[in-house]
Amino acid sequence: MEEKSTWARLRWPIKAIILAIPIVGIGYWAFESGKFDGTGAKSATADTTSVAPTMAGSKAADEKRTFNYTPEKPVNGEYKGVVEVGASGFNSFVVNIDKEKRWEIVSKDFGKSFVYEGMANTADIRTGLKNYIGAMFDKGVKSKNIHFVISSGAQKEPKTATISTELKKMGYVVNLVTAEQEGKLALKCVLPASYYDNSFVVDIGSGNTKISWMDGDVKSAEAPGAKYYEKELKDDAVYAEVKSLSEKIPAKRRDVCFIIGGVPYELAKQTRNGEERFTVLNDPEKYAVDKIKIKSGINIYKAIKDATKCDTFVFDWDANFTIGFLLTVK
């Protein structure tokens, strides 16, 4: 009877211990795995790390990304001026260039279209050109260092023939460039040497789009420009053509796209912070615009992005293919 009485006394404590073992185990697992923070409530911040990207190639949640690159400044340089006669107007640049071809912008003027808007006769054109050239003189550019370039897109415009004639009468050499040359000159100006191996260049002009990259030497391809709608080209057809051409860019050279041109300029204006040299564009889908030219340019931009899967499109506020032309002038 004594044994039975002893077992009766111990039976319930033993059962309690057996039942407690899995409960303790579950509690220990919850504590170790961070499911509870020690106060009985769920921890919302446990093992969570937030890192704000600051380098090109990283995606920022607020879409305000930066590209940190500082070009070398020229030493004992000389002022040179160039005027681009484009399909939609004039762009002009005064540039300080040294013997090592390091350069920096002294002044820039985008989108002057006085020749296309109201200057119907040669006298008006001549007067306008003189005023334009005079402004470069005022900045310290010598007459011999002023150059005129007519883009490949502009050469298709009848009015540029009159401009070219007037410039020649004034004693200036007018340089005609092909789309292939434009692409190569854009790369020379826009793409830093340290990015030759992993990046490419796009210039979305009104008359055409130039895509270029390094592969031993400079490779270049031409696609429709942002005014393709004037030629009654359809969005889908242009998208397909641009996408096909962009797929030629080697996969290892798609990390960063340095992009210039009228439409990228308009897009960059929407997100520029202050006066930074480089602005990282948002994804094409982020831009809501009404102007048909901008919409068409975004269609081109989207085709390039979709083809290359490039995550970083960097607009250079100081660059233009005509500065690449100046870099070739002795």
LOLUM-990914 format. One record per residue: residue in three letters; x, y, z of N, C-alpha, C in turn. Coordinates in steps of 0.2 Angstrom, whole numbers, padded with zeros to 4 digits, always signed. Layout:
AlaXYZXYZXYZ...
This chain:
Met+0004-0006+0000+0000+0000+0000+0004+0006+0000Glu+0010+0006+0003+0015+0011+0004+0017+0013-0003Glu+0019+0008-0008+0021+0009-0014+0016+0013-0018Lys+0010+0010-0018+0004+0013-0022+0003+0021-0020Ser+0004+0022-0013+0003+0029-0010+0008+0033-0013Thr+0014+0031-0013+0020+0035-0016+0019+0037-0023Trp+0017+0032-0027+0016+0033-0034+0010+0038-0035Ala+0005+0037-0031-0001+0042-0032+0002+0049-0031Arg+0006+0050-0026+0009+0057-0024+0013+0059-0030Leu+0017+0055-0033+0022+0057-0038+0019+0058-0045Arg+0013+0054-0046+0010+0054-0053+0009+0061-0056Trp+0005+0065-0053+0003+0071-0056+0009+0076-0057Pro+0014+0077-0052+0020+0081-0054+0024+0079-0060Ile+0024+0072-0061+0028+0069-0067+0024+0071-0073Lys+0018+0070-0073+0013+0072-0079+0014+0080-0080Ala+0015+0084-0075+0015+0091-0076+0022+0093-0080Ile+0027+0089-0077+0034+0090-0080+0034+0088-0088Ile+0031+0082-0089+0031+0080-0096+0027+0085-0100Leu+0021+0087-0098+0017+0092-0102+0021+0099-0103Ala+0025+0101-0098+0029+0107-0098+0034+0107-0103Ile+0037+0101-0104+0043+0101-0109+0042+0104-0116Pro+0037+0102-0119+0036+0105-0126+0034+0112-0126Ile+0030+0114-0120+0029+0121-0120+0035+0126-0119Val+0039+0124-0115+0046+0127-0114+0050+0127-0121Gly+0050+0122-0124+0053+0121-0130+0051+0126-0135Ile+0044+0127-0136+0041+0131-0141+0043+0138-0139Gly+0043+0140-0132+0045+0147-0130+0052+0148-0132Tyr+0056+0143-0131+0063+0145-0132+0064+0146-0140Trp+0061+0142-0144+0061+0143-0151+0059+0150-0153Ala+0054+0152-0150+0051+0159-0152+0056+0164-0150Phe+0059+0163-0144+0063+0168-0142+0070+0169-0146Glu+0072+0163-0148+0078+0163-0152+0077+0165-0159Ser+0071+0164-0162+0070+0166-0169+0068+0173-0169Gly+0067+0176-0164+0065+0184-0164+0058+0185-0165Lys+0054+0180-0164+0047+0181-0165+0044+0185-0160Phe+0047+0185-0154+0045+0190-0149+0050+0194-0146Asp+0049+0200-0144+0055+0204-0142+0056+0204-0135Gly+0053+0200-0131+0054+0199-0124+0049+0202-0120Thr+0044+0206-0123+0039+0209-0119+0032+0206-0121Gly+0032+0201-0125+0026+0198-0127+0023+0200-0133Ala+0026+0206-0136+0023+0209-0142+0028+0207-0148Lys+0025+0207-0154+0029+0206-0160+0034+0212-0161Ser+0040+0210-0163+0045+0215-0165+0045+0217-0172Ala+0043+0223-0174+0042+0226-0181+0049+0227-0184Thr+0054+0228-0180+0061+0231-0183+0066+0225-0182Ala+0065+0220-0180+0070+0215-0179+0073+0213-0185Asp+0080+0213-0185+0083+0210-0191+0082+0214-0198Thr+0080+0220-0197+0078+0224-0203+0083+0229-0204Thr+0086+0230-0210+0091+0235-0212+0089+0239-0218Ser+0089+0245-0217+0087+0250-0223+0093+0253-0225Val+0095+0252-0232+0101+0256-0235+0099+0260-0241Ala+0100+0266-0240+0098+0271-0246+0104+0271-0251Pro+0102+0269-0257+0108+0269-0262+0110+0275-0264Thr+0116+0276-0265+0119+0283-0268+0123+0282-0274Met+0124+0276-0277+0128+0275-0283+0124+0274-0289Ala+0126+0275-0294+0123+0274-0301+0122+0266-0301Gly+0117+0264-0303+0116+0256-0304+0112+0254-0298Ser+0110+0258-0293+0106+0256-0288+0099+0260-0288Lys+0094+0257-0286+0087+0259-0287+0085+0262-0281Ala+0084+0269-0281+0082+0272-0275+0074+0273-0274Ala+0071+0272-0268+0064+0271-0268+0061+0278-0269Asp+0064+0283-0268+0061+0290-0269+0062+0292-0276Glu+0066+0288-0280+0067+0290-0287+0072+0296-0288Lys+0075+0298-0283+0080+0304-0283+0087+0301-0283Arg+0089+0298-0288+0096+0295-0288+0101+0300-0290Thr+0107+0299-0288+0113+0303-0290+0118+0299-0294Phe+0122+0303-0297+0128+0300-0301+0134+0304-0300Asn+0138+0301-0296+0144+0305-0293+0150+0304-0298Tyr+0151+0308-0302+0157+0308-0306+0160+0315-0308Thr+0166+0317-0307+0169+0323-0308+0174+0323-0313Pro+0173+0326-0319+0178+0326-0324+0184+0330-0322Glu+0190+0329-0325+0196+0333-0324+0195+0339-0328Lys+0197+0345-0324+0197+0351-0327+0203+0353-0332Pro+0202+0357-0337+0207+0359-0342+0212+0363-0338Val+0218+0362-0341+0224+0366-0338+0227+0370-0344Asn+0227+0377-0343+0229+0382-0348+0226+0380-0355Gly+0219+0380-0354+0215+0379-0360+0214+0385-0364Glu+0210+0384-0370+0209+0389-0375+0201+0389-0376Tyr+0198+0394-0377+0191+0395-0378+0189+0393-0385Lys+0185+0389-0386+0182+0387-0393+0175+0387-0393Gly+0172+0389-0399+0165+0389-0399+0162+0385-0405Val+0156+0382-0404+0153+0378-0409+0146+0379-0409Val+0143+0379-0415+0136+0380-0416+0133+0374-0419Glu+0128+0371-0416+0125+0365-0420+0119+0368-0423Val+0118+0367-0430+0112+0368-0433+0108+0362-0433Gly+0103+0361-0429+0100+0355-0429+0093+0355-0432Ala+0089+0350-0432+0083+0349-0436+0078+0354-0433Ser+0078+0356-0426+0073+0360-0423+0076+0367-0421Gly+0082+0368-0422+0085+0375-0421+0092+0374-0419Phe+0095+0379-0416+0102+0380-0414+0104+0378-0407Asn+0109+0375-0406+0112+0374-0399+0119+0377-0400Ser+0122+0381-0395+0128+0383-0396+0132+0382-0389Phe+0139+0382-0389+0143+0380-0384+0149+0384-0384Val+0151+0387-0379+0158+0389-0378+0162+0385-0373Val+0167+0382-0375+0171+0377-0371+0178+0379-0370Asn+0180+0377-0364+0187+0378-0363+0191+0371-0364Ile+0195+0371-0368+0199+0364-0370+0206+0365-0369Asp+0209+0360-0366+0217+0361-0366+0220+0355-0371Lys+0226+0355-0371+0230+0351-0375+0229+0343-0374Glu+0227+0342-0368+0225+0335-0366+0218+0333-0368Lys+0214+0338-0371+0207+0337-0372+0203+0336-0366Arg+0205+0339-0361+0201+0340-0355+0197+0346-0356Trp+0191+0346-0355+0186+0352-0356+0181+0353-0351Glu+0179+0359-0351+0173+0361-0347+0169+0367-0351Ile+0163+0367-0349+0158+0372-0352+0159+0379-0349Val+0160+0384-0354+0160+0391-0352+0153+0394-0352Ser+0149+0392-0358+0142+0394-0358+0139+0389-0363Lys+0132+0389-0362+0129+0384-0367+0122+0387-0368Asp+0119+0386-0374+0113+0389-0376+0109+0384-0380Phe+0104+0381-0377+0100+0375-0380+0094+0378-0383Gly+0093+0375-0389+0086+0376-0392+0084+0383-0395Lys+0089+0387-0397+0088+0393-0401+0085+0392-0408Ser+0079+0394-0409+0076+0392-0416+0074+0398-0420Phe+0078+0403-0419+0076+0410-0423+0076+0409-0430Val+0080+0404-0433+0081+0403-0440+0074+0400-0442Tyr+0072+0396-0438+0066+0392-0440+0059+0395-0439Glu+0060+0401-0435+0053+0404-0432+0054+0411-0434Gly+0052+0413-0440+0051+0420-0442+0056+0423-0446Met+0062+0419-0448+0067+0422-0452+0067+0419-0459Ala+0063+0422-0463+0061+0419-0469+0066+0421-0475Asn+0069+0427-0474+0074+0428-0480+0081+0428-0478Thr+0086+0429-0483+0093+0428-0481+0095+0434-0477Ala+0092+0440-0478+0095+0446-0474+0094+0445-0466Asp+0088+0442-0465+0086+0440-0458+0091+0435-0455Ile+0092+0430-0459+0097+0425-0457+0104+0427-0456Arg+0106+0432-0460+0113+0434-0460+0113+0439-0453Thr+0108+0443-0452+0108+0447-0446+0108+0443-0440Gly+0104+0438-0440+0103+0433-0434+0110+0430-0433Leu+0113+0427-0438+0120+0424-0437+0125+0428-0434Lys+0125+0435-0437+0130+0439-0434+0129+0441-0427Asn+0123+0441-0425+0122+0442-0418+0124+0436-0413Tyr+0123+0431-0416+0124+0424-0413+0132+0424-0412Ile+0135+0425-0417+0143+0425-0417+0146+0430-0413Gly+0143+0436-0413+0145+0442-0409+0145+0440-0401Ala+0139+0436-0399+0139+0434-0392+0145+0430-0390Met+0147+0426-0395+0153+0421-0394+0159+0426-0393Phe+0160+0431-0397+0166+0435-0397+0166+0438-0390Asp+0160+0440-0387+0160+0444-0381+0162+0439-0375Lys+0162+0433-0376+0164+0428-0371+0171+0426-0372Gly+0175+0429-0377+0182+0428-0377+0184+0423-0383Val+0180+0421-0387+0181+0416-0392+0184+0420-0398Lys+0190+0417-0401+0192+0420-0407+0189+0418-0413Ser+0188+0422-0418+0185+0421-0424+0187+0414-0427Lys+0193+0412-0427+0196+0406-0430+0194+0400-0426Asn+0191+0401-0420+0189+0396-0415+0182+0395-0415Ile+0178+0398-0420+0171+0397-0420+0169+0392-0426His+0166+0387-0424+0164+0381-0429+0157+0380-0429Phe+0155+0378-0435+0148+0377-0437+0147+0370-0439Val+0142+0366-0436+0141+0359-0438+0133+0359-0440Ile+0132+0356-0445+0125+0354-0447+0124+0347-0446Ser+0119+0345-0442+0118+0338-0440+0115+0334-0445Ser+0116+0328-0445+0113+0323-0450+0105+0324-0451Gly+0102+0325-0445+0095+0326-0446+0093+0333-0449Ala+0097+0338-0448+0096+0345-0450+0097+0345-0458Gln+0101+0341-0460+0103+0341-0467+0097+0339-0472Lys+0092+0336-0468+0086+0334-0472+0081+0340-0472Glu+0083+0345-0469+0078+0351-0469+0080+0356-0474Pro+0076+0358-0478+0078+0363-0484+0080+0369-0481Lys+0078+0372-0476+0080+0378-0473+0088+0378-0472Thr+0091+0373-0470+0098+0373-0468+0102+0374-0474Ala+0100+0373-0480+0104+0374-0485+0105+0382-0486Thr+0100+0386-0485+0101+0393-0485+0106+0395-0479Ile+0105+0392-0473+0109+0394-0468+0117+0393-0469Ser+0118+0387-0472+0125+0385-0474+0127+0390-0479Thr+0123+0392-0484+0126+0397-0489+0128+0403-0486Glu+0124+0406-0482+0125+0412-0478+0132+0412-0474Leu+0132+0406-0471+0138+0405-0466+0145+0405-0471Lys+0144+0402-0476+0150+0402-0481+0152+0409-0484Lys+0147+0413-0485+0148+0420-0487+0151+0424-0482Met+0150+0422-0476+0153+0426-0470+0160+0423-0469Gly+0162+0418-0472+0169+0416-0471+0170+0410-0467Tyr+0164+0407-0465+0165+0401-0460+0164+0394-0464Val+0168+0390-0461+0167+0383-0464+0161+0379-0461Val+0157+0376-0465+0151+0373-0462+0153+0365-0463Asn+0153+0362-0457+0154+0355-0456+0148+0351-0456Leu+0148+0346-0461+0142+0342-0462+0144+0335-0459Val+0140+0332-0455+0141+0326-0451+0136+0321-0453Thr+0138+0315-0453+0133+0309-0454+0131+0307-0447Ala+0125+0303-0447+0123+0300-0441+0128+0296-0438Glu+0132+0292-0442+0137+0288-0439+0142+0292-0435Gln+0144+0297-0439+0149+0302-0436+0146+0305-0429Glu+0140+0307-0429+0137+0310-0423+0137+0305-0417Gly+0136+0299-0419+0136+0294-0413+0143+0293-0410Lys+0148+0293-0415+0155+0293-0412+0157+0299-0409Leu+0155+0305-0411+0157+0311-0408+0154+0312-0401Ala+0147+0310-0401+0144+0310-0394+0147+0306-0389Leu+0150+0300-0391+0153+0295-0387+0160+0299-0384Lys+0163+0302-0389+0170+0305-0387+0169+0311-0382Cys+0163+0314-0382+0161+0319-0378+0158+0317-0371Val+0154+0312-0372+0150+0310-0366+0152+0305-0362Leu+0156+0300-0365+0157+0294-0361+0164+0294-0358Pro+0165+0294-0351+0171+0295-0348+0175+0288-0350Ala+0182+0289-0350+0186+0283-0352+0185+0277-0347Ser+0184+0279-0341+0183+0274-0336+0177+0270-0337Tyr+0173+0272-0341+0166+0268-0342+0166+0265-0349Tyr+0172+0265-0353+0172+0262-0359+0170+0255-0359Asp+0172+0251-0354+0171+0244-0354+0164+0242-0352Asn+0160+0246-0349+0153+0244-0346+0147+0248-0348Ser+0148+0253-0352+0143+0258-0353+0142+0260-0361Phe+0136+0263-0362+0135+0265-0369+0132+0272-0369Val+0131+0275-0375+0129+0282-0376+0123+0282-0381Val+0118+0286-0379+0112+0287-0383+0111+0295-0384Asp+0110+0297-0390+0108+0304-0392+0102+0304-0396Ile+0096+0306-0392+0090+0306-0395+0088+0313-0398Gly+0090+0314-0404+0088+0320-0408+0081+0320-0411Ser+0080+0326-0414+0073+0327-0417+0073+0323-0424Gly+0079+0323-0427+0079+0320-0434+0081+0312-0434Asn+0085+0310-0429+0087+0303-0428+0089+0302-0421Thr+0090+0296-0419+0093+0294-0413+0100+0290-0414Lys+0105+0292-0411+0111+0288-0412+0113+0284-0405Ile+0115+0278-0407+0117+0274-0401+0124+0272-0402Ser+0128+0272-0397+0136+0271-0398+0139+0267-0392Trp+0144+0264-0393+0147+0260-0388+0154+0258-0390Met+0159+0257-0386+0166+0255-0387+0166+0247-0388Asp+0169+0245-0393+0170+0238-0394+0177+0237-0399Gly+0182+0238-0396+0188+0239-0399+0189+0246-0402Asp+0185+0248-0406+0184+0255-0408+0177+0257-0407Val+0175+0263-0409+0168+0265-0408+0163+0262-0413Lys+0158+0259-0410+0152+0257-0414+0146+0261-0414Ser+0142+0262-0419+0137+0267-0419+0131+0264-0423Ala+0125+0266-0421+0119+0264-0425+0114+0270-0425Glu+0110+0270-0430+0106+0276-0431+0098+0273-0431Ala+0094+0276-0428+0087+0275-0427+0083+0281-0428Pro+0076+0280-0429+0072+0286-0430+0073+0291-0424Gly+0072+0297-0425+0072+0303-0420+0065+0304-0417Ala+0065+0309-0412+0059+0310-0408+0053+0313-0413Lys+0055+0316-0419+0050+0318-0423+0048+0313-0428Tyr+0048+0307-0427+0046+0302-0432+0039+0302-0434Tyr+0035+0305-0430+0028+0306-0431+0027+0310-0437Glu+0031+0315-0439+0030+0319-0445+0031+0315-0451Lys+0035+0309-0450+0036+0305-0456+0030+0299-0456Glu+0025+0300-0452+0020+0295-0452+0022+0288-0450Leu+0027+0288-0446+0029+0282-0443+0025+0280-0437Lys+0023+0274-0436+0019+0272-0430+0024+0270-0424Asp+0021+0272-0418+0025+0270-0412+0027+0263-0411Asp+0023+0258-0413+0025+0251-0412+0031+0250-0417Ala+0030+0252-0423+0036+0251-0428+0042+0254-0425Val+0042+0260-0423+0048+0263-0421+0051+0260-0415Tyr+0047+0258-0410+0049+0254-0404+0052+0248-0406Ala+0050+0244-0411+0053+0238-0413+0059+0239-0416Glu+0060+0244-0420+0066+0246-0423+0072+0248-0419Val+0070+0252-0414+0075+0255-0409+0077+0249-0404Lys+0072+0245-0402+0074+0239-0398+0078+0234-0401Ser+0077+0233-0408+0082+0228-0412+0089+0231-0412Leu+0089+0237-0413+0096+0240-0414+0100+0240-0407Ser+0096+0242-0402+0099+0242-0395+0101+0235-0393Glu+0098+0230-0395+0101+0223-0394+0107+0221-0396Lys+0110+0226-0401+0117+0225-0403+0122+0227-0398Ile+0120+0231-0393+0125+0233-0388+0127+0227-0384Pro+0134+0225-0384+0136+0219-0380+0133+0220-0373Ala+0132+0214-0370+0129+0213-0363+0133+0216-0358Lys+0139+0216-0359+0144+0218-0353+0145+0226-0354Arg+0142+0229-0359+0142+0236-0359+0135+0240-0358Arg+0131+0237-0354+0125+0239-0353+0123+0242-0346Asp+0129+0243-0342+0128+0245-0335+0125+0252-0334Val+0128+0256-0338+0126+0263-0337+0125+0266-0345Cys+0120+0270-0346+0119+0273-0352+0119+0281-0351Phe+0124+0284-0354+0125+0291-0354+0120+0294-0360Ile+0115+0298-0358+0110+0300-0363+0110+0307-0364Ile+0109+0310-0370+0109+0317-0372+0103+0318-0377Gly+0102+0324-0379+0097+0325-0384+0091+0329-0381Gly+0087+0332-0385+0082+0336-0383+0077+0333-0379Val+0074+0327-0380+0069+0324-0376+0072+0322-0369Pro+0078+0319-0369+0081+0318-0362+0082+0324-0358Tyr+0084+0330-0361+0084+0336-0358+0078+0338-0355Glu+0072+0338-0358+0066+0339-0355+0064+0335-0350Leu+0066+0328-0350+0064+0324-0344+0069+0325-0338Ala+0075+0327-0340+0080+0328-0334+0078+0335-0330Lys+0075+0339-0334+0072+0346-0330+0067+0344-0325Gln+0064+0339-0326+0058+0337-0321+0061+0335-0314Thr+0067+0332-0314+0070+0329-0308+0077+0332-0306Arg+0079+0337-0309+0086+0340-0307+0085+0343-0301Asn+0091+0342-0297+0091+0345-0290+0097+0350-0290Gly+0095+0356-0291+0100+0362-0291+0103+0362-0298Glu+0110+0362-0297+0114+0363-0304+0119+0357-0305Glu+0117+0351-0303+0122+0346-0304+0123+0344-0311Arg+0129+0342-0313+0131+0341-0319+0127+0335-0322Phe+0126+0330-0318+0123+0323-0321+0116+0322-0317Thr+0111+0321-0321+0104+0319-0318+0102+0312-0320Val+0101+0308-0316+0098+0301-0317+0091+0301-0319Leu+0089+0299-0325+0082+0299-0327+0078+0294-0323Asn+0072+0295-0322+0067+0290-0320+0065+0285-0326Asp+0062+0280-0324+0059+0275-0329+0055+0279-0334Pro+0055+0276-0340+0050+0280-0345+0043+0280-0343Glu+0040+0275-0339+0033+0275-0337+0032+0281-0332Lys+0037+0283-0329+0036+0288-0324+0034+0295-0326Tyr+0035+0296-0333+0034+0303-0335+0027+0304-0339Ala+0023+0309-0336+0017+0310-0339+0017+0317-0343Val+0017+0316-0350+0018+0322-0354+0012+0323-0359Asp+0011+0329-0362+0006+0329-0367+0009+0331-0374Lys+0015+0333-0374+0018+0335-0381+0020+0329-0384Ile+0018+0329-0391+0019+0323-0395+0026+0321-0396Lys+0031+0327-0396+0038+0325-0397+0041+0322-0391Ile+0039+0324-0385+0041+0321-0379+0039+0314-0378Lys+0032+0313-0380+0030+0306-0380+0033+0301-0385Ser+0035+0304-0390+0038+0300-0395+0045+0298-0393Gly+0049+0303-0390+0055+0302-0387+0055+0297-0382Ile+0050+0297-0377+0050+0292-0372+0049+0285-0375Asn+0045+0285-0380+0044+0278-0383+0051+0275-0386Ile+0055+0280-0388+0062+0278-0390+0066+0276-0384Tyr+0066+0280-0379+0069+0278-0372+0067+0272-0370Lys+0060+0270-0370+0058+0264-0367+0060+0258-0371Ala+0061+0259-0378+0063+0253-0382+0070+0252-0380Ile+0075+0257-0379+0082+0256-0377+0082+0252-0370Lys+0078+0255-0366+0078+0252-0359+0076+0245-0359Asp+0071+0243-0362+0068+0236-0363+0073+0232-0366Ala+0077+0234-0371+0081+0230-0375+0088+0228-0370Thr+0090+0233-0367+0096+0233-0363+0096+0231-0356Lys+0090+0232-0353+0089+0231-0346+0093+0235-0342Cys+0096+0240-0345+0100+0245-0341+0096+0249-0336Asp+0098+0250-0330+0095+0252-0324+0096+0260-0323Thr+0102+0262-0327+0104+0269-0325+0105+0273-0331Phe+0101+0278-0333+0101+0282-0338+0103+0289-0336Val+0109+0291-0337+0112+0297-0335+0112+0303-0340Phe+0109+0308-0338+0109+0314-0343+0114+0319-0341Asp+0118+0321-0346+0124+0325-0345+0122+0332-0347Trp+0121+0337-0343+0119+0344-0344+0124+0348-0348Asp+0130+0346-0349+0135+0350-0352+0137+0347-0359Ala+0134+0341-0361+0137+0337-0367+0133+0338-0373Asn+0136+0338-0379+0133+0338-0385+0138+0335-0390Phe+0136+0332-0395+0140+0329-0400+0145+0334-0403Thr+0143+0340-0404+0147+0345-0407+0153+0347-0402Ile+0153+0346-0396+0159+0346-0392+0163+0341-0393Gly+0161+0335-0395+0165+0329-0397+0169+0332-0404Phe+0165+0335-0408+0168+0338-0414+0174+0343-0412Leu+0173+0347-0407+0178+0352-0405+0184+0348-0403Leu+0183+0342-0399+0189+0338-0397+0193+0335-0402Thr+0190+0335-0408+0194+0332-0414+0198+0338-0418Val+0196+0344-0416+0199+0350-0420+0206+0351-0417Lys+0211+0352-0421+0218+0353-0418+0219+0361-0417
